[in-house]
Amino acid sequence: MDPFMGSGTTGLVCQMIGINSIGYDIMPISSVSIKAKEDILKYDTNEIKTLIKDIEALNLPSNYNKSTPYITITEYRLISPCFSNGDIRRLLPLI
């Protein structure tokens, strides 16, 4: 019994190891995070691993310069209002 379920971590762990549990929380928003966490159990990790391998095996075009004309989120002027300069420096290698 978890009378302060919050984001549902205790209930999720119980479900993962086969223990019955009951939880509730006064905050209605808790149900959103609980459902999101519960959905993790529905993922097929082998499928995700296969997708990652498929993505890693893709060949990028030789003229790819880490930005595209049709996906503008990589443009500095669009991301600079959202992140600090330090965060942008850490994010840039990812895009």
OpenMM code with the backbone's topology and positions (N, CA, C; nanometers):
from openmm import Vec3, app, unit

residues = "MET ASP PRO PHE MET GLY SER GLY THR THR GLY LEU VAL CYS GLN MET ILE GLY ILE ASN SER ILE GLY TYR ASP ILE MET PRO ILE SER SER VAL SER ILE LYS ALA LYS GLU ASP ILE LEU LYS TYR ASP THR ASN GLU ILE LYS THR LEU ILE LYS ASP ILE GLU ALA LEU ASN LEU PRO SER ASN TYR ASN LYS SER THR PRO TYR ILE THR ILE THR GLU TYR ARG LEU ILE SER PRO CYS PHE SER ASN GLY ASP ILE ARG ARG LEU LEU PRO LEU ILE".split()
positions = [
    Vec3(0.0853, -0.1168, 0.0000),
    Vec3(0.0000, 0.0000, 0.0000),
    Vec3(0.0899, 0.1231, 0.0000),
    Vec3(0.0688, 0.2106, -0.0975),
    Vec3(0.1462, 0.3341, -0.1071),
    Vec3(0.0483, 0.4516, -0.1112),
    Vec3(0.0240, 0.5175, 0.0029),
    Vec3(-0.0738, 0.6267, 0.0059),
    Vec3(-0.0217, 0.7575, -0.0528),
    Vec3(0.1059, 0.7644, -0.0834),
    Vec3(0.1650, 0.8841, -0.1441),
    Vec3(0.2401, 0.8413, -0.2695),
    Vec3(0.1677, 0.7939, -0.3683),
    Vec3(0.2259, 0.7267, -0.4838),
    Vec3(0.3128, 0.8169, -0.5693),
    Vec3(0.2830, 0.9443, -0.5738),
    Vec3(0.3651, 1.0363, -0.6527),
    Vec3(0.3752, 0.9949, -0.7966),
    Vec3(0.4980, 0.9698, -0.8436),
    Vec3(0.5178, 0.9331, -0.9844),
    Vec3(0.5093, 0.7835, -1.0075),
    Vec3(0.4858, 0.7054, -0.9037),
    Vec3(0.4576, 0.5637, -0.9205),
    Vec3(0.5766, 0.4700, -0.9252),
    Vec3(0.6930, 0.5147, -0.8825),
    Vec3(0.8116, 0.4295, -0.8906),
    Vec3(0.7957, 0.3017, -0.8091),
    Vec3(0.7439, 0.3127, -0.6875),
    Vec3(0.7284, 0.1944, -0.6031),
    Vec3(0.6340, 0.0936, -0.6685),
    Vec3(0.5222, 0.1403, -0.7202),
    Vec3(0.4275, 0.0515, -0.7882),
    Vec3(0.4880, -0.0129, -0.9110),
    Vec3(0.5680, 0.0621, -0.9863),
    Vec3(0.6323, 0.0089, -1.1055),
    Vec3(0.7299, -0.1027, -1.0682),
    Vec3(0.8113, -0.0779, -0.9672),
    Vec3(0.9079, -0.1799, -0.9247),
    Vec3(0.8345, -0.3042, -0.8744),
    Vec3(0.7276, -0.2851, -0.7990),
    Vec3(0.6483, -0.3996, -0.7548),
    Vec3(0.5970, -0.4796, -0.8735),
    Vec3(0.5465, -0.4100, -0.9727),
    Vec3(0.4950, -0.4771, -1.0917),
    Vec3(0.6065, -0.5525, -1.1633),
    Vec3(0.7251, -0.4940, -1.1706),
    Vec3(0.8381, -0.5567, -1.2404),
    Vec3(0.8832, -0.6856, -1.1716),
    Vec3(0.8723, -0.6918, -1.0399),
    Vec3(0.9196, -0.8115, -0.9692),
    Vec3(0.8052, -0.9017, -0.9226),
    Vec3(0.6839, -0.8718, -0.9677),
    Vec3(0.5713, -0.9608, -0.9436),
    Vec3(0.5037, -0.9480, -0.8091),
    Vec3(0.5126, -0.8314, -0.7472),
    Vec3(0.4466, -0.8086, -0.6188),
    Vec3(0.3208, -0.7246, -0.6421),
    Vec3(0.2090, -0.7697, -0.5883),
    Vec3(0.0857, -0.6915, -0.5977),
    Vec3(0.1000, -0.5665, -0.5118),
    Vec3(0.0521, -0.4546, -0.5628),
    Vec3(0.0583, -0.3309, -0.4847),
    Vec3(-0.0622, -0.2437, -0.5165),
    Vec3(-0.0915, -0.1562, -0.4238),
    Vec3(-0.1988, -0.0584, -0.4403),
    Vec3(-0.1397, 0.0768, -0.4042),
    Vec3(-0.1653, 0.1750, -0.4878),
    Vec3(-0.1155, 0.3077, -0.4583),
    Vec3(-0.2154, 0.4132, -0.5020),
    Vec3(-0.2091, 0.5272, -0.4363),
    Vec3(-0.2945, 0.6394, -0.4747),
    Vec3(-0.2250, 0.7680, -0.4347),
    Vec3(-0.2672, 0.8756, -0.4966),
    Vec3(-0.2100, 1.0057, -0.4669),
    Vec3(-0.3178, 1.1108, -0.4838),
    Vec3(-0.3107, 1.2155, -0.4064),
    Vec3(-0.4109, 1.3214, -0.4109),
    Vec3(-0.3985, 1.4064, -0.5371),
    Vec3(-0.2781, 1.4085, -0.5976),
    Vec3(-0.2543, 1.4923, -0.7156),
    Vec3(-0.2945, 1.4185, -0.8434),
    Vec3(-0.3917, 1.4701, -0.9180),
    Vec3(-0.4355, 1.4033, -1.0405),
    Vec3(-0.3240, 1.3887, -1.1445),
    Vec3(-0.2280, 1.4808, -1.1456),
    Vec3(-0.1197, 1.4745, -1.2445),
    Vec3(-0.0342, 1.3496, -1.2260),
    Vec3(-0.0380, 1.2907, -1.1076),
    Vec3(0.0397, 1.1692, -1.0828),
    Vec3(0.0045, 1.0594, -1.1819),
    Vec3(-0.1196, 1.0533, -1.2224),
    Vec3(-0.1613, 0.9466, -1.3142),
    Vec3(-0.0889, 0.9561, -1.4480),
    Vec3(-0.0517, 1.0763, -1.4894),
    Vec3(0.0196, 1.0931, -1.6164),
    Vec3(0.1573, 1.0266, -1.6094),
    Vec3(0.2326, 1.0579, -1.5050),
    Vec3(0.3664, 0.9988, -1.4937),
    Vec3(0.3586, 0.8491, -1.4660),
    Vec3(0.2592, 0.8065, -1.3912),
    Vec3(0.2435, 0.6636, -1.3625),
    Vec3(0.2175, 0.5870, -1.4919),
    Vec3(0.1285, 0.6382, -1.5760),
    Vec3(0.0988, 0.5709, -1.7032),
    Vec3(0.2206, 0.5694, -1.7945),
    Vec3(0.2967, 0.6791, -1.7954),
    Vec3(0.4176, 0.6838, -1.8789),
    Vec3(0.5186, 0.5799, -1.8320),
    Vec3(0.5383, 0.5702, -1.7015),
    Vec3(0.6319, 0.4705, -1.6490),
    Vec3(0.5822, 0.3286, -1.6757),
    Vec3(0.4543, 0.3089, -1.6628),
    Vec3(0.3980, 0.1763, -1.6847),
    Vec3(0.4173, 0.1320, -1.8295),
    Vec3(0.4124, 0.2264, -1.9216),
    Vec3(0.4302, 0.1934, -2.0631),
    Vec3(0.5696, 0.1388, -2.0924),
    Vec3(0.6662, 0.1695, -2.0082),
    Vec3(0.8010, 0.1165, -2.0280),
    Vec3(0.7990, -0.0354, -2.0290),
    Vec3(0.7126, -0.0938, -1.9486),
    Vec3(0.7045, -0.2389, -1.9419),
    Vec3(0.6523, -0.3012, -2.0703),
    Vec3(0.5911, -0.2210, -2.1554),
    Vec3(0.5350, -0.2716, -2.2806),
    Vec3(0.6359, -0.2689, -2.3950),
    Vec3(0.7521, -0.2045, -2.3738),
    Vec3(0.8522, -0.1951, -2.4793),
    Vec3(0.9166, -0.3302, -2.5056),
    Vec3(0.9420, -0.3565, -2.6308),
    Vec3(1.0177, -0.4743, -2.6707),
    Vec3(1.1626, -0.4293, -2.6850),
    Vec3(1.2442, -0.4571, -2.5841),
    Vec3(1.3818, -0.4069, -2.5856),
    Vec3(1.4632, -0.4630, -2.7015),
    Vec3(1.4325, -0.5846, -2.7439),
    Vec3(1.5043, -0.6395, -2.8597),
    Vec3(1.4730, -0.5596, -2.9860),
    Vec3(1.3479, -0.5171, -2.9992),
    Vec3(1.3106, -0.4358, -3.1143),
    Vec3(1.3832, -0.3012, -3.1101),
    Vec3(1.3915, -0.2414, -2.9920),
    Vec3(1.4607, -0.1133, -2.9786),
    Vec3(1.6082, -0.1283, -3.0122),
    Vec3(1.6714, -0.2356, -2.9634),
    Vec3(1.8125, -0.2601, -2.9951),
    Vec3(1.8336, -0.2778, -3.1444),
    Vec3(1.7420, -0.3485, -3.2101),
    Vec3(1.7508, -0.3673, -3.3550),
    Vec3(1.7377, -0.2339, -3.4275),
    Vec3(1.6446, -0.1497, -3.3831),
    Vec3(1.6275, -0.0178, -3.4444),
    Vec3(1.7526, 0.0675, -3.4283),
    Vec3(1.8146, 0.0618, -3.3112),
    Vec3(1.9371, 0.1383, -3.2883),
    Vec3(2.0471, 0.0911, -3.3824),
    Vec3(2.0612, -0.0394, -3.3978),
    Vec3(2.1618, -0.0936, -3.4900),
    Vec3(2.1339, -0.0493, -3.6334),
    Vec3(2.0059, -0.0505, -3.6725),
    Vec3(1.9680, -0.0068, -3.8073),
    Vec3(2.0041, 0.1400, -3.8291),
    Vec3(1.9792, 0.2226, -3.7299),
    Vec3(2.0108, 0.3655, -3.7411),
    Vec3(2.1610, 0.3858, -3.7483),
    Vec3(2.2351, 0.3139, -3.6646),
    Vec3(2.3810, 0.3268, -3.6657),
    Vec3(2.4409, 0.2807, -3.7978),
    Vec3(2.3737, 0.1885, -3.8662),
    Vec3(2.4244, 0.1357, -3.9928),
    Vec3(2.3931, 0.2267, -4.1123),
    Vec3(2.3121, 0.3286, -4.0916),
    Vec3(2.2784, 0.4186, -4.2022),
    Vec3(2.4022, 0.4947, -4.2494),
    Vec3(2.4100, 0.5134, -4.3782),
    Vec3(2.5185, 0.5935, -4.4360),
    Vec3(2.4683, 0.7345, -4.4592),
    Vec3(2.5378, 0.8315, -4.4036),
    Vec3(2.5002, 0.9709, -4.4236),
    Vec3(2.5506, 1.0183, -4.5587),
    Vec3(2.4771, 1.1053, -4.6248),
    Vec3(2.5246, 1.1601, -4.7515),
    Vec3(2.6575, 1.2337, -4.7310),
    Vec3(2.7428, 1.2292, -4.8299),
    Vec3(2.8751, 1.2910, -4.8163),
    Vec3(2.8657, 1.4424, -4.7979),
    Vec3(2.7591, 1.5042, -4.8437),
    Vec3(2.7450, 1.6489, -4.8301),
    Vec3(2.6703, 1.6906, -4.7026),
    Vec3(2.6453, 1.5977, -4.6129),
    Vec3(2.5756, 1.6285, -4.4874),
    Vec3(2.6686, 1.7104, -4.3981),
    Vec3(2.6192, 1.8254, -4.3515),
    Vec3(2.7015, 1.9134, -4.2686),
    Vec3(2.6380, 1.9380, -4.1315),
    Vec3(2.5726, 1.8368, -4.0785),
    Vec3(2.5087, 1.8413, -3.9469),
    Vec3(2.3935, 1.9402, -3.9377),
    Vec3(2.3351, 1.9736, -4.0490),
    Vec3(2.2126, 2.0525, -4.0496),
    Vec3(2.1411, 2.0260, -4.1816),
    Vec3(2.0149, 2.0562, -4.1836),
    Vec3(1.9361, 2.0370, -4.3045),
    Vec3(1.8544, 2.1623, -4.3306),
    Vec3(1.8275, 2.1911, -4.4547),
    Vec3(1.7484, 2.3107, -4.4836),
    Vec3(1.6019, 2.2960, -4.4425),
    Vec3(1.5554, 2.1737, -4.4271),
    Vec3(1.4138, 2.1542, -4.3982),
    Vec3(1.3863, 2.1185, -4.2526),
    Vec3(1.4890, 2.0956, -4.1713),
    Vec3(1.4714, 2.0757, -4.0271),
    Vec3(1.5465, 2.1887, -3.9590),
    Vec3(1.4735, 2.2922, -3.9215),
    Vec3(1.5373, 2.4156, -3.8770),
    Vec3(1.5740, 2.4172, -3.7297),
    Vec3(1.5447, 2.3109, -3.6557),
    Vec3(1.5770, 2.3124, -3.5130),
    Vec3(1.7278, 2.3169, -3.4897),
    Vec3(1.8064, 2.2791, -3.5909),
    Vec3(1.9515, 2.2807, -3.5753),
    Vec3(2.0099, 2.4204, -3.5954),
    Vec3(1.9277, 2.5163, -3.6279),
    Vec3(1.9769, 2.6528, -3.6472),
    Vec3(1.9957, 2.7198, -3.5110),
    Vec3(2.1124, 2.7790, -3.4916),
    Vec3(2.1478, 2.8410, -3.3639),
    Vec3(2.0442, 2.9451, -3.3220),
    Vec3(1.9980, 3.0259, -3.4153),
    Vec3(1.9044, 3.1334, -3.3802),
    Vec3(1.7741, 3.0795, -3.3237),
    Vec3(1.7400, 2.9549, -3.3566),
    Vec3(1.6154, 2.8980, -3.3061),
    Vec3(1.6331, 2.8293, -3.1706),
    Vec3(1.7524, 2.7764, -3.1448),
    Vec3(1.7708, 2.7075, -3.0173),
    Vec3(1.8327, 2.7965, -2.9104),
    Vec3(1.8964, 2.9072, -2.9506),
    Vec3(1.9644, 2.9915, -2.8518),
    Vec3(1.8711, 3.0511, -2.7459),
    Vec3(1.7457, 3.0854, -2.7777),
    Vec3(1.6593, 3.1370, -2.6712),
    Vec3(1.6184, 3.0295, -2.5695),
    Vec3(1.6345, 2.9032, -2.6056),
    Vec3(1.5870, 2.7941, -2.5215),
    Vec3(1.6934, 2.7357, -2.4294),
    Vec3(1.8217, 2.7556, -2.4637),
    Vec3(1.9296, 2.6917, -2.3888),
    Vec3(2.0396, 2.7911, -2.3574),
    Vec3(2.1126, 2.7655, -2.2502),
    Vec3(2.2297, 2.8475, -2.2191),
    Vec3(2.3408, 2.8140, -2.3178),
    Vec3(2.4409, 2.9008, -2.3295),
    Vec3(2.5515, 2.8752, -2.4215),
    Vec3(2.6245, 2.7460, -2.3859),
    Vec3(2.6407, 2.7188, -2.2565),
    Vec3(2.7059, 2.5948, -2.2142),
    Vec3(2.6276, 2.4723, -2.2582),
    Vec3(2.4944, 2.4784, -2.2437),
    Vec3(2.4113, 2.3663, -2.2865),
    Vec3(2.4175, 2.3487, -2.4371),
    Vec3(2.4185, 2.4587, -2.5106),
    Vec3(2.4263, 2.4500, -2.6568),
    Vec3(2.5568, 2.3841, -2.6988),
    Vec3(2.6684, 2.4208, -2.6337),
    Vec3(2.7979, 2.3585, -2.6659),
    Vec3(2.7941, 2.2075, -2.6412),
    Vec3(2.7236, 2.1658, -2.5370),
    Vec3(2.7135, 2.0226, -2.5096),
    Vec3(2.6170, 1.9527, -2.6059),
    Vec3(2.5156, 2.0223, -2.6539),
    Vec3(2.4174, 1.9627, -2.7445),
    Vec3(2.4638, 1.9555, -2.8896),
    Vec3(2.5439, 2.0517, -2.9325),
    Vec3(2.5809, 2.0588, -3.0732),
    Vec3(2.6418, 1.9310, -3.1297),
    Vec3(2.7281, 1.8614, -3.0584),
    Vec3(2.7807, 1.7374, -3.1148),
    Vec3(2.6744, 1.6306, -3.1412),
    Vec3(2.5593, 1.6435, -3.0768),
    Vec3(2.4533, 1.5450, -3.0923),
    Vec3(2.3694, 1.5681, -3.2168),
    Vec3(2.3747, 1.6899, -3.2718),
    Vec3(2.2895, 1.7192, -3.3874),
    Vec3(2.3706, 1.7403, -3.5125),
] * unit.nanometer
topology = app.Topology()
chain = topology.addChain("A")
for resn in residues:
    res = topology.addResidue(resn, chain)
    for name in ("N", "CA", "C"):
        topology.addAtom(name, app.Element.getBySymbol(name[0]), res)
